[in-house]
């Protein structure tokens, strides 16, 4: 895979998803139904887009971990699996279902809406959906923090490490936090990829750090010092 194509795979999905999340409705009602009711079309559209985009976002995160070794990198990979499986299930189970039920309730007479609104609230607050939400969120947060730690251990500079850490805030989807977090992921990923390219050009190996000038010109490395 070419460098340009690899970088596109890693940075484009989060940026596209950030644009989609700009349309994510904020919770402004007293109940979930009241929050979603006036923006139900946008709600359904955004959650369909999230469902389609998550595989590409997870792929980008896995590709970013390529070449990183150690305990933190392993933790990040395992956490990404939990995020991919559990949170995707939550999006289908809760995100889309809430939109579909809200759209259904909007078409009912006013006297019948309360029952559906109550069902939507109970469904979102059920312990199964809450556990899935927490596990899915934790998967992304742990994955991003562990990726940042692994990158730092490989010699990545602090700006890239900080950006990846900030990307963990993506679990708060609505704007501005969700979109900003995804932009941080794309920016941090791009910095790491550029560091990898620089390391490859200087034959440093898998790490990101540059060879210190003193090490390259130390007396022990010169032919005269070995005579």
C-alpha positions in Angstrom: 0.0 0.0 0.0 1.4 3.4 -0.9 2.1 6.0 1.8 -0.6 8.3 0.4 -3.2 5.7 0.3 -2.4 4.5 3.8 -2.6 8.1 5.2 -6.0 8.5 3.4 -7.3 5.3 5.0 -6.2 6.6 8.5 -7.3 10.2 8.2 -10.3 10.5 5.9 -12.8 8.3 7.8 -12.6 10.3 11.0 -12.8 13.6 9.1 -15.9 12.5 7.2 -17.5 11.2 10.4 -16.7 14.5 12.1 -18.6 16.3 9.3 -21.6 14.0 9.8 -21.6 14.6 13.6 -22.0 18.3 13.0 -25.7 17.4 12.3 -26.0 15.3 15.5 -28.9 16.7 17.6 -28.2 17.8 21.1 -30.3 16.7 24.0 -32.5 19.7 24.7 -35.8 18.2 25.9 -36.9 16.9 29.3 -37.2 13.3 27.9 -35.4 11.4 25.1 -38.6 11.6 23.0 -38.9 15.3 23.4 -35.2 15.8 22.5 -35.4 13.6 19.3 -39.0 14.4 18.2 -38.3 17.7 16.4 -35.1 16.5 14.7 -36.0 12.8 14.1 -34.9 12.8 10.4 -31.5 14.1 11.3 -31.2 11.7 14.2 -31.9 8.7 12.0 -29.6 9.9 9.2 -26.7 10.5 11.6 -27.0 7.2 13.3 -27.2 5.3 10.0 -24.0 7.2 9.0 -22.4 6.3 12.3 -23.2 2.6 11.8 -21.7 2.6 8.3 -18.6 4.7 9.4 -17.6 2.7 12.5 -15.9 -0.1 10.6 -13.7 2.4 8.7 -12.9 4.3 11.9 -11.9 1.1 13.7 -9.8 0.1 10.6 -8.0 3.4 10.7 -7.3 2.9 14.4 -5.9 -0.6 13.8 -3.7 0.7 10.9 -2.4 3.4 13.2 -1.3 0.7 15.6 0.7 -1.1 12.9 4.3 -1.5 13.9 3.7 -0.6 17.5 4.7 -3.2 20.1 4.4 -3.6 23.8 1.7 -3.9 26.4 0.0 -0.6 25.6 -0.4 -1.5 21.9 -1.9 -4.9 22.8 -4.4 -3.2 25.2 -5.3 -0.8 22.5 -6.0 -3.6 20.0 -8.2 -5.5 22.5 -10.1 -2.4 23.5 -10.8 -1.6 19.8 -12.4 -5.0 19.4 -14.7 -4.3 22.3 -15.6 -0.9 20.8 -16.2 -2.3 17.4 -18.5 -5.1 18.6 -20.3 -3.7 21.6 -20.7 -0.1 20.5 -21.9 -1.1 17.0 -24.5 -3.3 18.7 -25.5 -0.4 20.9 -25.9 1.9 17.9 -28.3 -0.5 16.2 -30.1 -1.4 19.4 -30.5 2.1 20.8 -29.5 4.8 18.4 -31.5 3.7 15.4 -34.4 2.2 17.4 -34.9 5.4 19.3 -35.2 7.3 16.0 -37.5 4.8 14.4 -39.8 4.7 17.5 -39.8 8.5 17.7 -40.8 8.8 14.1 -43.6 6.3 14.7 -44.8 8.2 17.8 -44.8 11.4 15.8 -47.5 9.9 13.6 -49.8 8.9 16.5 -52.6 11.0 18.0 -51.4 13.2 20.9 -53.2 11.0 23.4 -51.2 7.9 22.4 -47.8 9.4 22.2 -47.1 9.3 25.9 -47.1 5.5 26.0 -44.5 5.3 23.2 -42.5 8.1 24.7 -42.4 6.2 28.0 -41.3 3.0 26.2 -38.5 4.9 24.5 -37.3 6.3 27.8 -37.4 3.0 29.6 -35.6 1.3 26.6 -32.8 3.8 26.7 -32.4 3.5 30.5 -32.6 -0.3 30.7 -29.6 -1.8 32.4 -28.6 -3.9 29.3 -28.4 -0.8 27.1 -26.6 1.1 29.8 -24.0 -1.6 30.2 -23.5 -1.9 26.4 -23.0 1.9 26.3 -20.5 2.0 29.1 -18.5 -0.9 27.7 -18.5 0.5 24.2 -17.5 4.0 25.4 -14.7 2.5 27.6 -13.4 0.5 24.6 -12.8 3.7 22.6 -11.3 5.7 25.5 -9.0 2.9 26.6 -7.9 2.3 22.9 -7.0 5.9 22.3 -5.2 6.4 25.6 -3.3 3.1 25.1 -2.4 4.1 21.5 -1.1 7.4 22.7 1.0 5.6 25.4 2.3 3.1 22.8 3.2 5.8 20.4 5.0 7.8 23.0 7.0 4.7 24.0 8.1 4.3 20.4 9.4 7.9 20.4 6.4 9.9 19.1 6.5 13.6 20.0 4.1 15.1 22.5 1.8 16.9 20.1 0.8 13.7 18.4 0.4 11.9 21.8 -1.8 14.7 23.2 -4.0 14.7 20.1 -4.6 11.0 20.3 -5.4 11.3 24.0 -8.0 14.1 23.1 -9.5 11.8 20.5 -10.9 9.7 23.3 -13.6 12.4 23.8 -15.3 11.1 20.7 -17.5 9.1 23.0 -19.4 12.4 23.5 -20.9 12.5 20.0 -22.8 15.8 19.8 -21.0 18.9 18.5 -18.7 20.4 19.2 -17.0 17.7 21.3 -17.5 14.7 19.0 -16.3 16.4 15.8 -13.4 18.1 17.5 -12.2 14.8 19.0 -12.3 13.1 15.5 -10.3 16.0 14.0 -7.8 15.4 16.8 -7.6 11.7 15.9 -6.9 12.6 12.3 -4.3 15.2 13.1 -2.5 13.0 15.6 -2.6 10.1 13.2 -1.1 12.2 10.4 1.7 13.4 12.7 2.6 9.8 13.6 2.5 8.8 10.0 4.9 11.6 9.1 7.2 10.6 11.9 7.2 7.0 10.6 8.1 8.3 7.2 11.0 10.4 8.6 12.2 7.4 10.6 12.1 5.2 7.5 14.2 7.7 5.6 16.8 7.7 8.3 16.8 3.9 8.8 15.8 4.3 12.5 13.6 1.2 12.4 10.1 0.9 13.9 10.4 3.8 16.3 9.6 7.4 15.6 12.6 9.1 17.3 15.5 10.5 15.2 19.0 9.4 15.8 20.7 11.8 18.2 23.6 13.6 16.3 26.0 12.8 19.1 25.4 9.1 18.7 26.1 9.3 15.0 29.5 11.0 15.5 30.7 9.5 18.7 34.4 8.6 18.9 33.6 4.9 19.3 31.9 4.8 15.9 34.9 6.2 13.9 37.5 4.0 12.3 40.4 5.8 14.1 38.9 4.9 17.5 38.9 1.2 16.7 42.6 1.1 15.7 
